[in-house]
C-alpha cells in the first residue's frame, strides 16, 4: 500500500526513507512543500478544497484548530486513544478538541535564548534571567559595540510575540458556551507589547524578517549576538552559521520575575487528510514517526533537525542523535527539558489563526516606521472577529 505525505519539517525526507526501509506493507511517498506561512498552508488548503489532499501532512499547533473546524482532517480518537498518554500534557491539550483527538504531536518546542557566549565574555555581559536584565544586557552591548544588537524582533513572524505573551500569562482565545472569546490585547499581552516597543524605540533590538538576508548577514558579522528561538532553532542555527561553531550557547528564556516560565514556539503535528482511504496506514506511519526511537533517530541524525520530542521517552534518543559540537558540547537538551517543564498551562489557539497571523504580520511591516506592536495586535483582533462572524461563529469580547 502506498500513502502520500506532505511536510516541510527538517529531516522529513529521512524519516520517510527510514520508514520505507523498515516496512514492507506500507510505502510512503514524501513531497517537500514550503513552510506553512511561506505557501505550504495555501497548498494544503487548495488540495483539501479539490479533494486531493495527501494521506498525511504536517501542520503547526496554531493551525490545527482551523483545519479541524474546516473538516479538513480526520478524527483519530478511536485509533490513537492508547497513545495520548505518551505525550506532554501541553501537546495533548493542543491536539484535543471537544473530547476528540485530531493529531499525533511530533515536537513540543519550548522557547529558549541562544546567545554568543564569546561576545558576552568579551564585553562582560551576564546571561539575563529576567526581562529587566535583558534590557540591561542590550544596553551594555550597544555601548560596547554600537553596531551590535542583542536580539531581533521578527517583522514577519507573530509566533515569537505569541510565545512571550503565553509566557506572561495571556489567554488570547477561549470559549463561553457556544461562543469564542477573542482577546489579543489582554493585560499580559499589553505588558509584553509595551516592553518590546520600548526596546525598538530605543534601538536596542533589530526589526527584521526571520531568515532574511539582512538578518543572516547580521549573524554572520557578529552584529546580532542573540536569538529568541526554540528547541528546533538549534539545528537551524547550526546549519546557517557553521563558521561560528563553539561560539553559541543556549539558556532559558528570561522571565518577568526570574522564575522559570515559558511558552511554546512552533511545534508540528501529524494529521490524516479527510479524504484519505488509507487511514490505518497513515496512522501507522504517523505513530512510527512520533513515538519510536527509530523515527526520531532518522529525523535528528540528518544533522539539520533538533526537535524536542512531544513524547518525553524519546528525549534521550534526540539528545544522543544531535551533535552539540556547535554549542561547545553543552547539554542543550537539559535546557530544553527544563524549559519544557516551565511552559505555562492554559494557552489555546483560535479557530482562525491564518487570518489572525496574517493581520498581525501585515501590521508588523510598519514597525520600522510609525507602526506599533499594539496596533498590530488590534489589527489581529479585528480581523479575527470579523472572520469568525462572517463564518457564522458567535464571538464575545475580551
KOLLO-343231 format. One record per residue (C-alpha): residue in one letter; x, y, z. Coordinates in steps of 0.001 Angstrom, whole numbers, plus 500000, padded with zeros to 6 digits. Last residue first. Layout:
<pt res="A" c1="X" c2="Y" c3="Z"/>
...
END
This chain:
<pt res="X" c1="487661" c2="540055" c3="525763"/>
<pt res="X" c1="484654" c2="540264" c3="523502"/>
<pt res="X" c1="482192" c2="537522" c3="522647"/>
<pt res="X" c1="482043" c2="535810" c3="519282"/>
<pt res="X" c1="479378" c2="533599" c3="517709"/>
<pt res="X" c1="480586" c2="531856" c3="514561"/>
<pt res="X" c1="478591" c2="532469" c3="511392"/>
<pt res="X" c1="481630" c2="532303" c3="509134"/>
<pt res="X" c1="481499" c2="536073" c3="508619"/>
<pt res="X" c1="481433" c2="536424" c3="512416"/>
<pt res="X" c1="484623" c2="534393" c3="512677"/>
<pt res="X" c1="486375" c2="536445" c3="510014"/>
<pt res="X" c1="485359" c2="539777" c3="511516"/>
<pt res="X" c1="486485" c2="538730" c3="515000"/>
<pt res="X" c1="489846" c2="537558" c3="513676"/>
<pt res="X" c1="490447" c2="540658" c3="511562"/>
<pt res="X" c1="489613" c2="542999" c3="514444"/>
<pt res="X" c1="491830" c2="541190" c3="516954"/>
<pt res="X" c1="494757" c2="540880" c3="514559"/>
<pt res="X" c1="494546" c2="544554" c3="513643"/>
<pt res="X" c1="494435" c2="545458" c3="517345"/>
<pt res="X" c1="497504" c2="543305" c3="517917"/>
<pt res="X" c1="499303" c2="545071" c3="515075"/>
<pt res="X" c1="498361" c2="548453" c3="516517"/>
<pt res="X" c1="499745" c2="547277" c3="519857"/>
<pt res="X" c1="503023" c2="546340" c3="518208"/>
<pt res="X" c1="503369" c2="549852" c3="516872"/>
<pt res="X" c1="503575" c2="551467" c3="513446"/>
<pt res="X" c1="505307" c2="554789" c3="512795"/>
<pt res="X" c1="508115" c2="553461" c3="510642"/>
<pt res="X" c1="510235" c2="550338" c3="511180"/>
<pt res="X" c1="507214" c2="548762" c3="512834"/>
<pt res="X" c1="505048" c2="549251" c3="509725"/>
<pt res="X" c1="505631" c2="545734" c3="508396"/>
<pt res="X" c1="504300" c2="544435" c3="511712"/>
<pt res="X" c1="500799" c2="545380" c3="510518"/>
<pt res="X" c1="500920" c2="542779" c3="507756"/>
<pt res="X" c1="502217" c2="540164" c3="510199"/>
<pt res="X" c1="499432" c2="540856" c3="512688"/>
<pt res="X" c1="496748" c2="540575" c3="510012"/>
<pt res="X" c1="498281" c2="537417" c3="508547"/>
<pt res="X" c1="498618" c2="535876" c3="511995"/>
<pt res="X" c1="494952" c2="536287" c3="512870"/>
<pt res="X" c1="493683" c2="535249" c3="509437"/>
<pt res="X" c1="495705" c2="532033" c3="509465"/>
<pt res="X" c1="494913" c2="531615" c3="513168"/>
<pt res="X" c1="491176" c2="531275" c3="512545"/>
<pt res="X" c1="489984" c2="528638" c3="515006"/>
<pt res="X" c1="491956" c2="530086" c3="517915"/>
<pt res="X" c1="494916" c2="528640" c3="519783"/>
<pt res="X" c1="494709" c2="527827" c3="523468"/>
<pt res="X" c1="497038" c2="528604" c3="526387"/>
<pt res="X" c1="496119" c2="527236" c3="529810"/>
<pt res="X" c1="499338" c2="525806" c3="531128"/>
<pt res="X" c1="502626" c2="527708" c3="531375"/>
<pt res="X" c1="505676" c2="526004" c3="529904"/>
<pt res="X" c1="508203" c2="525505" c3="532738"/>
<pt res="X" c1="508616" c2="521738" c3="532273"/>
<pt res="X" c1="509508" c2="522354" c3="528632"/>
<pt res="X" c1="512144" c2="524889" c3="529635"/>
<pt res="X" c1="513760" c2="522386" c3="531986"/>
<pt res="X" c1="513796" c2="519769" c3="529237"/>
<pt res="X" c1="515123" c2="522225" c3="526641"/>
<pt res="X" c1="517975" c2="523252" c3="528924"/>
<pt res="X" c1="518754" c2="519586" c3="529537"/>
<pt res="X" c1="518610" c2="519106" c3="525773"/>
<pt res="X" c1="521346" c2="521719" c3="525373"/>
<pt res="X" c1="523942" c2="519619" c3="527163"/>
<pt res="X" c1="526747" c2="521903" c3="526004"/>
<pt res="X" c1="529360" c2="520280" c3="523762"/>
<pt res="X" c1="530667" c2="523651" c3="522645"/>
<pt res="X" c1="527336" c2="524542" c3="521106"/>
<pt res="X" c1="528427" c2="523659" c3="517558"/>
<pt res="X" c1="529821" c2="520410" c3="518984"/>
<pt res="X" c1="526270" c2="519514" c3="520075"/>
<pt res="X" c1="525750" c2="516559" c3="517710"/>
<pt res="X" c1="522081" c2="515558" c3="517893"/>
<pt res="X" c1="521388" c2="511803" c3="517922"/>
<pt res="X" c1="522116" c2="511197" c3="521602"/>
<pt res="X" c1="519890" c2="514017" c3="522779"/>
<pt res="X" c1="517084" c2="513034" c3="520442"/>
<pt res="X" c1="517197" c2="509424" c3="521636"/>
<pt res="X" c1="517323" c2="510524" c3="525287"/>
<pt res="X" c1="514297" c2="512802" c3="524613"/>
<pt res="X" c1="512263" c2="509964" c3="523088"/>
<pt res="X" c1="510507" c2="508972" c3="526321"/>
<pt res="X" c1="509351" c2="512582" c3="526607"/>
<pt res="X" c1="506984" c2="512108" c3="523619"/>
<pt res="X" c1="506459" c2="515659" c3="522348"/>
<pt res="X" c1="510048" c2="515390" c3="521180"/>
<pt res="X" c1="512318" c2="518451" c3="521304"/>
<pt res="X" c1="513209" c2="518927" c3="517661"/>
<pt res="X" c1="516829" c2="519427" c3="516665"/>
<pt res="X" c1="516853" c2="518880" c3="512908"/>
<pt res="X" c1="519633" c2="519606" c3="510412"/>
<pt res="X" c1="522084" c2="516823" c3="511242"/>
<pt res="X" c1="520026" c2="514157" c3="509456"/>
<pt res="X" c1="520557" c2="512136" c3="512631"/>
<pt res="X" c1="517672" c2="514152" c3="514074"/>
<pt res="X" c1="514939" c2="512807" c3="511812"/>
<pt res="X" c1="516108" c2="509204" c3="511497"/>
<pt res="X" c1="516734" c2="508956" c3="515247"/>
<pt res="X" c1="513230" c2="510227" c3="515982"/>
<pt res="X" c1="511631" c2="507589" c3="513774"/>
<pt res="X" c1="513841" c2="504794" c3="515081"/>
<pt res="X" c1="513263" c2="505814" c3="518690"/>
<pt res="X" c1="509531" c2="505361" c3="518109"/>
<pt res="X" c1="506665" c2="507670" c3="519098"/>
<pt res="X" c1="506336" c2="510451" c3="516503"/>
<pt res="X" c1="507417" c2="508982" c3="513158"/>
<pt res="X" c1="506155" c2="505454" c3="513921"/>
<pt res="X" c1="502770" c2="506805" c3="515018"/>
<pt res="X" c1="502479" c2="508895" c3="511882"/>
<pt res="X" c1="503370" c2="505890" c3="509689"/>
<pt res="X" c1="500847" c2="503591" c3="511348"/>
<pt res="X" c1="498246" c2="506371" c3="511372"/>
<pt res="X" c1="498560" c2="506820" c3="507613"/>
<pt res="X" c1="498425" c2="503032" c3="507103"/>
<pt res="X" c1="495201" c2="502768" c3="509106"/>
<pt res="X" c1="493740" c2="505806" c3="507349"/>
<pt res="X" c1="494329" c2="504600" c3="503810"/>
<pt res="X" c1="491295" c2="505965" c3="502006"/>
<pt res="X" c1="492308" c2="509509" c3="502873"/>
<pt res="X" c1="489560" c2="512023" c3="502144"/>
<pt res="X" c1="489758" c2="513998" c3="505394"/>
<pt res="X" c1="493557" c2="514132" c3="505416"/>
<pt res="X" c1="495343" c2="512493" c3="508336"/>
<pt res="X" c1="497263" c2="514724" c3="510736"/>
<pt res="X" c1="500849" c2="514727" c3="512013"/>
<pt res="X" c1="501782" c2="517520" c3="514414"/>
<pt res="X" c1="504241" c2="520406" c3="514471"/>
<pt res="X" c1="505968" c2="522632" c3="517010"/>
<pt res="X" c1="506367" c2="526370" c3="516977"/>
<pt res="X" c1="507363" c2="528452" c3="519971"/>
<pt res="X" c1="505874" c2="527023" c3="523145"/>
<pt res="X" c1="505559" c2="529254" c3="526167"/>
<pt res="X" c1="507739" c2="529987" c3="529123"/>
<pt res="X" c1="508287" c2="530252" c3="532829"/>
<pt res="X" c1="511232" c2="529615" c3="535156"/>
<pt res="X" c1="511354" c2="532191" c3="537976"/>
<pt res="X" c1="513310" c2="535362" c3="537305"/>
<pt res="X" c1="510329" c2="537633" c3="537884"/>
<pt res="X" c1="509433" c2="538653" c3="534326"/>
<pt res="X" c1="511095" c2="535708" c3="532631"/>
<pt res="X" c1="514235" c2="535316" c3="530556"/>
<pt res="X" c1="514224" c2="532318" c3="528181"/>
<pt res="X" c1="516431" c2="529537" c3="529483"/>
<pt res="X" c1="519966" c2="529489" c3="528091"/>
<pt res="X" c1="521650" c2="528085" c3="524985"/>
<pt res="X" c1="525247" c2="528577" c3="523842"/>
<pt res="X" c1="526977" c2="529796" c3="520700"/>
<pt res="X" c1="530668" c2="530364" c3="519946"/>
<pt res="X" c1="531747" c2="526739" c3="519617"/>
<pt res="X" c1="530902" c2="526576" c3="515936"/>
<pt res="X" c1="530653" c2="530066" c3="514471"/>
<pt res="X" c1="531810" c2="529015" c3="510989"/>
<pt res="X" c1="528799" c2="526698" c3="510659"/>
<pt res="X" c1="526302" c2="529595" c3="510805"/>
<pt res="X" c1="523115" c2="528558" c3="508992"/>
<pt res="X" c1="523187" c2="524819" c3="509685"/>
<pt res="X" c1="523887" c2="525231" c3="513410"/>
<pt res="X" c1="521269" c2="527970" c3="513645"/>
<pt res="X" c1="518627" c2="525740" c3="512054"/>
<pt res="X" c1="519539" c2="522750" c3="514187"/>
<pt res="X" c1="519339" c2="524670" c3="517435"/>
<pt res="X" c1="516227" c2="526522" c3="516266"/>
<pt res="X" c1="514095" c2="523411" c3="516772"/>
<pt res="X" c1="514471" c2="523835" c3="520540"/>
<pt res="X" c1="513095" c2="527356" c3="520354"/>
<pt res="X" c1="514232" c2="530816" c3="519349"/>
<pt res="X" c1="514959" c2="534167" c3="520920"/>
<pt res="X" c1="518260" c2="534855" c3="519177"/>
<pt res="X" c1="521307" c2="536647" c3="520472"/>
<pt res="X" c1="524529" c2="538081" c3="519052"/>
<pt res="X" c1="523324" c2="540186" c3="516138"/>
<pt res="X" c1="526214" c2="542227" c3="514767"/>
<pt res="X" c1="528526" c2="539241" c3="514772"/>
<pt res="X" c1="529032" c2="539626" c3="511010"/>
<pt res="X" c1="527460" c2="536249" c3="510224"/>
<pt res="X" c1="524501" c2="536972" c3="512475"/>
<pt res="X" c1="523927" c2="540403" c3="510921"/>
<pt res="X" c1="524221" c2="538858" c3="507462"/>
<pt res="X" c1="521547" c2="536297" c3="508286"/>
<pt res="X" c1="519214" c2="539057" c3="509495"/>
<pt res="X" c1="519740" c2="541148" c3="506367"/>
<pt res="X" c1="519404" c2="538159" c3="504058"/>
<pt res="X" c1="516088" c2="537354" c3="505683"/>
<pt res="X" c1="515806" c2="534224" c3="507825"/>
<pt res="X" c1="513214" c2="535943" c3="510051"/>
<pt res="X" c1="512204" c2="539385" c3="508850"/>
<pt res="X" c1="513948" c2="542335" c3="510509"/>
<pt res="X" c1="513455" c2="544721" c3="513422"/>
<pt res="X" c1="516730" c2="544856" c3="515313"/>
<pt res="X" c1="516986" c2="545300" c3="519050"/>
<pt res="X" c1="518234" c2="548074" c3="521349"/>
<pt res="X" c1="517161" c2="550921" c3="519074"/>
<pt res="X" c1="515489" c2="552803" c3="521944"/>
<pt res="X" c1="512115" c2="552720" c3="520203"/>
<pt res="X" c1="512509" c2="549017" c3="519414"/>
<pt res="X" c1="513334" c2="548140" c3="523013"/>
<pt res="X" c1="510426" c2="550297" c3="524180"/>
<pt res="X" c1="508039" c2="548557" c3="521797"/>
<pt res="X" c1="509296" c2="545248" c3="523130"/>
<pt res="X" c1="508297" c2="546163" c3="526687"/>
<pt res="X" c1="504999" c2="547750" c3="525683"/>
<pt res="X" c1="503998" c2="544649" c3="523705"/>
<pt res="X" c1="504867" c2="542283" c3="526562"/>
<pt res="X" c1="502849" c2="544272" c3="529084"/>
<pt res="X" c1="499970" c2="544638" c3="526646"/>
<pt res="X" c1="499999" c2="540875" c3="526176"/>
<pt res="X" c1="499700" c2="540319" c3="529938"/>
<pt res="X" c1="496846" c2="542870" c3="530155"/>
<pt res="X" c1="494706" c2="541476" c3="527327"/>
<pt res="X" c1="495078" c2="542797" c3="523787"/>
<pt res="X" c1="494547" c2="539612" c3="521770"/>
<pt res="X" c1="491205" c2="538896" c3="523412"/>
<pt res="X" c1="488873" c2="536600" c3="521481"/>
<pt res="X" c1="486225" c2="534583" c3="523305"/>
<pt res="X" c1="484516" c2="532039" c3="521053"/>
<pt res="X" c1="480845" c2="531343" c3="521533"/>
<pt res="X" c1="478935" c2="528072" c3="522008"/>
<pt res="X" c1="479195" c2="528211" c3="525800"/>
<pt res="X" c1="481984" c2="530647" c3="526539"/>
<pt res="X" c1="485149" c2="529571" c3="524790"/>
<pt res="X" c1="488752" c2="530684" c3="524932"/>
<pt res="X" c1="491318" c2="532530" c3="522917"/>
<pt res="X" c1="494041" c2="535086" c3="523534"/>
<pt res="X" c1="494884" c2="533950" c3="527047"/>
<pt res="X" c1="497954" c2="535809" c3="528298"/>
<pt res="X" c1="500017" c2="534546" c3="531228"/>
<pt res="X" c1="503323" c2="536285" c3="530534"/>
<pt res="X" c1="504783" c2="533131" c3="528998"/>
<pt res="X" c1="501898" c2="532917" c3="526524"/>
<pt res="X" c1="502502" c2="536556" c3="525569"/>
<pt res="X" c1="506154" c2="535628" c3="525010"/>
<pt res="X" c1="505174" c2="532687" c3="522813"/>
<pt res="X" c1="502745" c2="534891" c3="520857"/>
<pt res="X" c1="505431" c2="537518" c3="520258"/>
<pt res="X" c1="507701" c2="534835" c3="518831"/>
<pt res="X" c1="504847" c2="533402" c3="516745"/>
<pt res="X" c1="503988" c2="536730" c3="515088"/>
<pt res="X" c1="506566" c2="536172" c3="512328"/>
<pt res="X" c1="507228" c2="538668" c3="509547"/>
<pt res="X" c1="508682" c2="541595" c3="511494"/>
<pt res="X" c1="510907" c2="539421" c3="513662"/>
<pt res="X" c1="512024" c2="541373" c3="516708"/>
<pt res="X" c1="515745" c2="540698" c3="516721"/>
<pt res="X" c1="518241" c2="540219" c3="519535"/>
<pt res="X" c1="521243" c2="541583" c3="521410"/>
<pt res="X" c1="522341" c2="544212" c3="518926"/>
<pt res="X" c1="525788" c2="545119" c3="517621"/>
<pt res="X" c1="526811" c2="548138" c3="515543"/>
<pt res="X" c1="527357" c2="550428" c3="518557"/>
<pt res="X" c1="529759" c2="547896" c3="520101"/>
<pt res="X" c1="530430" c2="548391" c3="523817"/>
<pt res="X" c1="527505" c2="550775" c3="524366"/>
<pt res="X" c1="525229" c2="548555" c3="522253"/>
<pt res="X" c1="526217" c2="545502" c3="524284"/>
<pt res="X" c1="525649" c2="547232" c3="527614"/>
<pt res="X" c1="522214" c2="548484" c3="526559"/>
<pt res="X" c1="521133" c2="545041" c3="525338"/>
<pt res="X" c1="522388" c2="543450" c3="528579"/>
<pt res="X" c1="520404" c2="545972" c3="530618"/>
<pt res="X" c1="517284" c2="545260" c3="528559"/>
<pt res="X" c1="517728" c2="541504" c3="529125"/>
<pt res="X" c1="518314" c2="542143" c3="532823"/>
<pt res="X" c1="514879" c2="543767" c3="533032"/>
<pt res="X" c1="513477" c2="540807" c3="531081"/>
<pt res="X" c1="514805" c2="538457" c3="533739"/>
<pt res="X" c1="517401" c2="535657" c3="533641"/>
<pt res="X" c1="519894" c2="537557" c3="531525"/>
<pt res="X" c1="523262" c2="535989" c3="530625"/>
<pt res="X" c1="525749" c2="538439" c3="532091"/>
<pt res="X" c1="527676" c2="540698" c3="529747"/>
<pt res="X" c1="531383" c2="541184" c3="530446"/>
<pt res="X" c1="532102" c2="542562" c3="526972"/>
<pt res="X" c1="534350" c2="539762" c3="525725"/>
<pt res="X" c1="532519" c2="537098" c3="527722"/>
<pt res="X" c1="529162" c2="538014" c3="526172"/>
<pt res="X" c1="530790" c2="538084" c3="522749"/>
<pt res="X" c1="532267" c2="534606" c3="523206"/>
<pt res="X" c1="528980" c2="533294" c3="524644"/>
<pt res="X" c1="527095" c2="534280" c3="521520"/>
<pt res="X" c1="523499" c2="533733" c3="522618"/>
<pt res="X" c1="520541" c2="531412" c3="522032"/>
<pt res="X" c1="517558" c2="532049" c3="524332"/>
<pt res="X" c1="514821" c2="529437" c3="524776"/>
<pt res="X" c1="511157" c2="528969" c3="523784"/>
<pt res="X" c1="509775" c2="525497" c3="524407"/>
<pt res="X" c1="509355" c2="523109" c3="521483"/>
<pt res="X" c1="506721" c2="520425" c3="521845"/>
<pt res="X" c1="507532" c2="518128" c3="518952"/>
<pt res="X" c1="505846" c2="515491" c3="516814"/>
<pt res="X" c1="502282" c2="515513" c3="518098"/>
<pt res="X" c1="499842" c2="512920" c3="516703"/>
<pt res="X" c1="496650" c2="514620" c3="515608"/>
<pt res="X" c1="492893" c2="515005" c3="515973"/>
<pt res="X" c1="491965" c2="513527" c3="519337"/>
<pt res="X" c1="488358" c2="514145" c3="520394"/>
<pt res="X" c1="486983" c2="515459" c3="523679"/>
<pt res="X" c1="485565" c2="518591" c3="522094"/>
<pt res="X" c1="489053" c2="519437" c3="520857"/>
<pt res="X" c1="492298" c2="517621" c3="521641"/>
<pt res="X" c1="495537" c2="518463" c3="519813"/>
<pt res="X" c1="496625" c2="521479" c3="521872"/>
<pt res="X" c1="495786" c2="519870" c3="525209"/>
<pt res="X" c1="497653" c2="516716" c3="524214"/>
<pt res="X" c1="500761" c2="518688" c3="523360"/>
<pt res="X" c1="500671" c2="520671" c3="526600"/>
<pt res="X" c1="500180" c2="517482" c3="528633"/>
<pt res="X" c1="503371" c2="516002" c3="527145"/>
<pt res="X" c1="502833" c2="512900" c3="525035"/>
<pt res="X" c1="502793" c2="509177" c3="525849"/>
<pt res="X" c1="499331" c2="509280" c3="527426"/>
<pt res="X" c1="497913" c2="510117" c3="524005"/>
<pt res="X" c1="498911" c2="506768" c3="522548"/>
<pt res="X" c1="496130" c2="504437" c3="523679"/>
<pt res="X" c1="493447" c2="506683" c3="522234"/>
<pt res="X" c1="495227" c2="506694" c3="518865"/>
<pt res="X" c1="492795" c2="504924" c3="516504"/>
<pt res="X" c1="489449" c2="505602" c3="518169"/>
<pt res="X" c1="490242" c2="509291" c3="518615"/>
<pt res="X" c1="491672" c2="509902" c3="515151"/>
<pt res="X" c1="489064" c2="512382" c3="513910"/>
<pt res="X" c1="490063" c2="513082" c3="510332"/>
<pt res="X" c1="491351" c2="516332" c3="508876"/>
<pt res="X" c1="489928" c2="519041" c3="506611"/>
<pt res="X" c1="486618" c2="519468" c3="508426"/>
<pt res="X" c1="487015" c2="523256" c3="508371"/>
<pt res="X" c1="486916" c2="523447" c3="512164"/>
<pt res="X" c1="489647" c2="520797" c3="512379"/>
<pt res="X" c1="491854" c2="522612" c3="509879"/>
<pt res="X" c1="491453" c2="525857" c3="511820"/>
<pt res="X" c1="492028" c2="524202" c3="515184"/>
<pt res="X" c1="495290" c2="522684" c3="513835"/>
<pt res="X" c1="496792" c2="525958" c3="512636"/>
<pt res="X" c1="498314" c2="527070" c3="515944"/>
<pt res="X" c1="499805" c2="523590" c3="516555"/>
<pt res="X" c1="501780" c2="523547" c3="513320"/>
<pt res="X" c1="500610" c2="521392" c3="510448"/>
<pt res="X" c1="502139" c2="518282" c3="508947"/>
<pt res="X" c1="500534" c2="516106" c3="506311"/>
<pt res="X" c1="499294" c2="512558" c3="505895"/>
<pt res="X" c1="497022" c2="510977" c3="503287"/>
<pt res="X" c1="497679" c2="513829" c3="500894"/>
<pt res="X" c1="494962" c2="516288" c3="499771"/>
<pt res="X" c1="493174" c2="515547" c3="496534"/>
<pt res="X" c1="489628" c2="516693" c3="497290"/>
<pt res="X" c1="489981" c2="519986" c3="495413"/>
<pt res="X" c1="489204" c2="522016" c3="498529"/>
<pt res="X" c1="491681" c2="519947" c3="500544"/>
<pt res="X" c1="494348" c2="520409" c3="497867"/>
<pt res="X" c1="493856" c2="524170" c3="497917"/>
<pt res="X" c1="494128" c2="524189" c3="501694"/>
<pt res="X" c1="497331" c2="522152" c3="501598"/>
<pt res="X" c1="498959" c2="524421" c3="499013"/>
<pt res="X" c1="497893" c2="527555" c3="500902"/>
<pt res="X" c1="499247" c2="526069" c3="504107"/>
<pt res="X" c1="502613" c2="525379" c3="502496"/>
<pt res="X" c1="502958" c2="528812" c3="500957"/>
<pt res="X" c1="505615" c2="530558" c3="503002"/>
<pt res="X" c1="503459" c2="530605" c3="506134"/>
<pt res="X" c1="503350" c2="526825" c3="506237"/>
<pt res="X" c1="506893" c2="526044" c3="505193"/>
<pt res="X" c1="507162" c2="525224" c3="501519"/>
<pt res="X" c1="506357" c2="521656" c3="500448"/>
<pt res="X" c1="508573" c2="518569" c3="500338"/>
<pt res="X" c1="506678" c2="515597" c3="498952"/>
<pt res="X" c1="507092" c2="512163" c3="500524"/>
<pt res="X" c1="505812" c2="508905" c3="499045"/>
<pt res="X" c1="505436" c2="506484" c3="501946"/>
<pt res="X" c1="505284" c2="502722" c3="501321"/>
<pt res="X" c1="503240" c2="500467" c3="503604"/>
<pt res="X" c1="503400" c2="496662" c3="503869"/>
<pt res="X" c1="507180" c2="496406" c3="503538"/>
<pt res="X" c1="508365" c2="498498" c3="506451"/>
<pt res="X" c1="511944" c2="499057" c3="507622"/>
<pt res="X" c1="513421" c2="500743" c3="504545"/>
<pt res="X" c1="510210" c2="502645" c3="503874"/>
<pt res="X" c1="510202" c2="504049" c3="507393"/>
<pt res="X" c1="513833" c2="505093" c3="507099"/>
<pt res="X" c1="513171" c2="506883" c3="503788"/>
<pt res="X" c1="510107" c2="508680" c3="505154"/>
<pt res="X" c1="512034" c2="509853" c3="508203"/>
<pt res="X" c1="514985" c2="510959" c3="506062"/>
<pt res="X" c1="512663" c2="513003" c3="503875"/>
<pt res="X" c1="511139" c2="514600" c3="506972"/>
<pt res="X" c1="514510" c2="515659" c3="508402"/>
<pt res="X" c1="513587" c2="519319" c3="508783"/>
<pt res="X" c1="509865" c2="519994" c3="508846"/>
<pt res="X" c1="508419" c2="520854" c3="505445"/>
<pt res="X" c1="505664" c2="518291" c3="505011"/>
<pt res="X" c1="503461" c2="516344" c3="502654"/>
<pt res="X" c1="502966" c2="512574" c3="502943"/>
<pt res="X" c1="501355" c2="510256" c3="500407"/>
<pt res="X" c1="500422" c2="506647" c3="501081"/>
<pt res="X" c1="501238" c2="503489" c3="499144"/>
<pt res="X" c1="500000" c2="500000" c3="500000"/>
END
